[in-house]
Amino acid sequence: MNSRSAPEAREAYKHFVPLTTRWMDNDAYGHLNNVVYYSLFDTAVNQMLINGGVLDIHAGAVIGLVVETHCNYFASLAFPQAVDAGIRVAHLGQSSVRYEIGLFGAGEPLCAARGHFVHVYVDRRTRRPVPLPANFQALLEGLRP
Protein backbone atom coordinates (compact mmCIF):
# COMPACT_ATOMS: atom_id res chain seq x y z
CA MET A 1 0.00 0.00 0.00
CA ASN A 2 1.38 3.42 -0.98
CA SER A 3 0.55 6.18 1.51
CA ARG A 4 2.49 8.87 -0.39
CA SER A 5 0.32 11.77 -1.42
CA ALA A 6 -0.09 12.67 -5.07
CA PRO A 7 0.14 16.00 -6.92
CA GLU A 8 -3.12 17.88 -7.37
CA ALA A 9 -4.55 19.77 -10.32
CA ARG A 10 -5.00 23.53 -10.41
CA GLU A 11 -8.77 23.10 -10.04
CA ALA A 12 -8.23 21.95 -6.43
CA TYR A 13 -7.31 25.51 -5.39
CA LYS A 14 -9.52 28.58 -4.97
CA HIS A 15 -7.03 31.44 -5.39
CA PHE A 16 -3.69 31.89 -7.16
CA VAL A 17 -0.74 34.16 -6.42
CA PRO A 18 2.00 34.53 -9.05
CA LEU A 19 5.51 34.25 -7.63
CA THR A 20 9.01 34.54 -9.03
CA THR A 21 12.02 32.47 -8.15
CA ARG A 22 15.40 34.05 -7.46
CA TRP A 23 18.94 33.12 -8.44
CA MET A 24 19.82 32.39 -4.82
CA ASP A 25 16.90 29.92 -4.49
CA ASN A 26 18.70 27.22 -6.51
CA ASP A 27 20.90 24.79 -4.64
CA ALA A 28 23.99 22.86 -5.76
CA TYR A 29 21.75 20.35 -7.55
CA GLY A 30 20.24 23.01 -9.83
CA HIS A 31 16.74 23.19 -8.37
CA LEU A 32 15.00 25.12 -5.59
CA ASN A 33 16.28 24.11 -2.19
CA ASN A 34 13.61 22.49 -0.01
CA VAL A 35 13.45 25.41 2.43
CA VAL A 36 12.52 27.77 -0.43
CA TYR A 37 9.20 25.98 -0.86
CA TYR A 38 8.21 26.94 2.69
CA SER A 39 9.18 30.54 1.98
CA LEU A 40 7.00 30.50 -1.15
CA PHE A 41 4.07 29.13 0.89
CA ASP A 42 4.45 31.93 3.45
CA THR A 43 4.90 34.60 0.78
CA ALA A 44 1.82 33.49 -1.16
CA VAL A 45 -0.51 33.42 1.84
CA ASN A 46 0.71 36.70 3.33
CA GLN A 47 0.58 38.45 -0.06
CA MET A 48 -3.00 37.23 -0.50
CA LEU A 49 -3.97 38.49 2.99
CA ILE A 50 -2.28 41.87 2.47
CA ASN A 51 -3.82 42.33 -0.99
CA GLY A 52 -7.18 41.29 0.50
CA GLY A 53 -6.92 44.17 2.97
CA VAL A 54 -7.06 42.03 6.13
CA LEU A 55 -3.41 41.92 7.22
CA ASP A 56 -1.27 44.91 8.19
CA ILE A 57 2.17 43.43 8.88
CA HIS A 58 3.52 46.66 10.37
CA ALA A 59 0.77 47.96 12.63
CA GLY A 60 -2.15 45.48 12.69
CA ALA A 61 -3.41 44.37 16.08
CA VAL A 62 -3.66 40.73 14.95
CA ILE A 63 -0.77 38.68 13.53
CA GLY A 64 -0.46 35.04 12.47
CA LEU A 65 2.11 32.69 13.98
CA VAL A 66 2.97 29.43 12.20
CA VAL A 67 2.50 26.45 14.54
CA GLU A 68 2.62 23.60 11.99
CA THR A 69 3.97 23.11 8.49
CA HIS A 70 4.42 20.27 5.98
CA CYS A 71 5.44 19.77 2.34
CA ASN A 72 5.38 16.95 -0.22
CA TYR A 73 7.58 17.31 -3.31
CA PHE A 74 6.62 15.86 -6.70
CA ALA A 75 8.68 17.69 -9.34
CA SER A 76 11.57 20.14 -9.35
CA LEU A 77 11.22 23.90 -9.70
CA ALA A 78 14.22 26.09 -10.52
CA PHE A 79 15.28 29.67 -11.16
CA PRO A 80 14.30 31.48 -13.43
CA GLN A 81 10.96 29.65 -13.44
CA ALA A 82 7.73 31.50 -12.72
CA VAL A 83 5.54 29.81 -10.10
CA ASP A 84 1.80 29.96 -9.43
CA ALA A 85 0.83 29.31 -5.81
CA GLY A 86 -2.66 27.88 -5.41
CA ILE A 87 -4.26 28.52 -2.02
CA ARG A 88 -7.27 27.08 -0.23
CA VAL A 89 -8.44 27.04 3.38
CA ALA A 90 -8.94 23.52 4.72
CA HIS A 91 -9.92 24.52 8.27
CA LEU A 92 -11.14 27.79 9.72
CA GLY A 93 -11.33 27.91 13.50
CA GLN A 94 -11.93 30.69 16.02
CA SER A 95 -8.30 31.81 15.97
CA SER A 96 -6.57 29.32 13.67
CA VAL A 97 -6.47 28.60 9.96
CA ARG A 98 -5.04 25.67 8.02
CA TYR A 99 -3.86 26.93 4.64
CA GLU A 100 -3.14 24.40 1.90
CA ILE A 101 -0.86 25.49 -0.92
CA GLY A 102 0.08 23.94 -4.24
CA LEU A 103 3.11 25.27 -6.13
CA PHE A 104 2.80 24.99 -9.91
CA GLY A 105 5.39 25.70 -12.55
CA ALA A 106 3.83 28.29 -14.87
CA GLY A 107 1.43 26.53 -17.22
CA GLU A 108 1.77 23.14 -15.53
CA PRO A 109 -1.49 21.27 -14.79
CA LEU A 110 -0.23 19.45 -11.64
CA CYS A 111 1.53 20.89 -8.61
CA ALA A 112 5.27 20.37 -8.21
CA ALA A 113 4.86 20.60 -4.43
CA ARG A 114 1.92 20.60 -2.06
CA GLY A 115 1.92 21.60 1.55
CA HIS A 116 0.12 23.23 4.41
CA PHE A 117 0.69 25.41 7.36
CA VAL A 118 -1.41 26.40 10.33
CA HIS A 119 -1.51 29.98 11.52
CA VAL A 120 -2.76 30.80 14.99
CA TYR A 121 -3.81 34.44 15.06
CA VAL A 122 -2.72 36.30 18.15
CA ASP A 123 -2.71 39.78 19.63
CA ARG A 124 0.47 41.47 18.41
CA ARG A 125 1.40 42.70 21.90
CA THR A 126 0.39 39.83 24.20
CA ARG A 127 0.91 36.95 21.72
CA ARG A 128 -2.29 35.37 23.06
CA PRO A 129 -4.81 33.83 20.61
CA VAL A 130 -7.67 36.09 19.55
CA PRO A 131 -10.78 35.46 17.45
CA LEU A 132 -10.33 36.25 13.78
CA PRO A 133 -11.81 39.63 12.83
CA ALA A 134 -14.99 39.50 10.71
CA ASN A 135 -13.31 40.83 7.55
CA PHE A 136 -10.60 38.18 7.90
CA GLN A 137 -13.18 35.41 8.29
CA ALA A 138 -15.13 36.65 5.28
CA LEU A 139 -12.05 36.55 3.03
CA LEU A 140 -11.04 33.10 4.24
CA GLU A 141 -14.56 31.65 3.88
CA GLY A 142 -14.24 32.34 0.17
CA LEU A 143 -11.16 30.10 0.01
CA ARG A 144 -12.83 27.00 1.44
CA PRO A 145 -13.47 24.08 -0.95
N, C-alpha and C positions, 0 to 999 in steps of 0.2 A: 504494500500500500504506500503510495506517495503522498506525503502530507505537505509537500512544498506548494506554496501558492503560485498562481499563474498570472501573467500579465493581463491587464484589463484594457478594454477598448475605450476610446474617447467618450463614447456615449454614457459611460458609467459615472461621469463627473458633471457637476452642475455649472461650474464657473472655470474660466481659464485665465491665467496670467502669463503673458509672454516674458521670458527671461533670457538673458545672454550669459554665455560662459566667458571665462576670462583666461588669459594665457597661463596665469599661475594656478588655475584649477587642475590642469593636467598633472599626472604623476609620472614617475619614471617609466611606466608601462604604456604611456601615450593615451590614457583615458582619464576621465575625472576621478580624482581620489574619492574614496568612499565618504569621507567627512563632508565633501562638497555637496553631496545629495541632501544632507541634513540642513545645510545652509540654504540650499535652494527651497526646501520645504518651508523653512522659517521666513525667508524673503517673500515667497509667494503669498503665504497667509497674511503676513503683516502688511504687505502692499495692498492686498485686497481689503483689509480692514481700514487702512488709512484712506484709500480711495473711496471706500464706502462711507466715510465720514464718521466712523464710530470709535476710532482709536487715535488718540493724540499722544505720541510717544514721548513728547517733551513735558507736557503739563497736565495730561489727563489724570483724573482721580483714580481710575481703574487701569491696571496693567495685567497682562497675562504672563504667568510663569509656567514653563514647561516642566511637567512632572513625569512624563513617559514619552518615549519615542521608539520607533522601529522602522526598518527598511528591508525590503526584498529587492534584489537586483536581478534583472533579466537580460539586459543588453547594455553595451557600453555607450556612453556619451563622451564627447571630447570637444575641446576648444578647436575651432571657432564655431561650434554648432549652436544654433538657436534652439531653445527649449520652451515647450509649452507646459505649464504646470496646471493640471486639472485639480480642482478642489471640491470636496463635498463635506458635509457635516454628518457624521455617523451617530453622534450622541450629543444632545444638548441638555445639560443639567442646570441646576440653580446658579452655580458659579463655575462650572467646568464645561469644556467642549472637547470632543474628540474630532479632530480634523483628519481627513484621509486625503492623501495627495498622490497623484500619478504624474510622473515626469515623462514627457514624450519628446523625442526628437522631432523637430519641425516636419510636419507632413506625415509622420508615422502613425499608423492606426492603433498600435498597441504600445502600452507604456514600457519604457526601458527600466523604470524602477517604480515601486509602489511602497508607500509608507504611511505612517500616522504619527501624530503627536497629540498629547492631551495638554491643554492649557487650563490652569486654574486661575481664575480672575480674582485679583486681590486689590485691596486698598493700597495705593502707592506708598503711603507713609507707614501704615501699621503692618503691611504684608499679610493681613488676615483676609480670608475669603469673603467676598461680597457677592450679592446677587447681580447677575448681568443686567445692565440698564436696558430699558425697553427698546431703544433704537438698535442696540446690539443684538438683542434677541430677534427682532424683526428681520435684520439682515441675515442672520444665521439660519432662521427658519426657511428662508428661500434657498438654502444650500443643502437641505435635507433631501435624500432620495425619495 
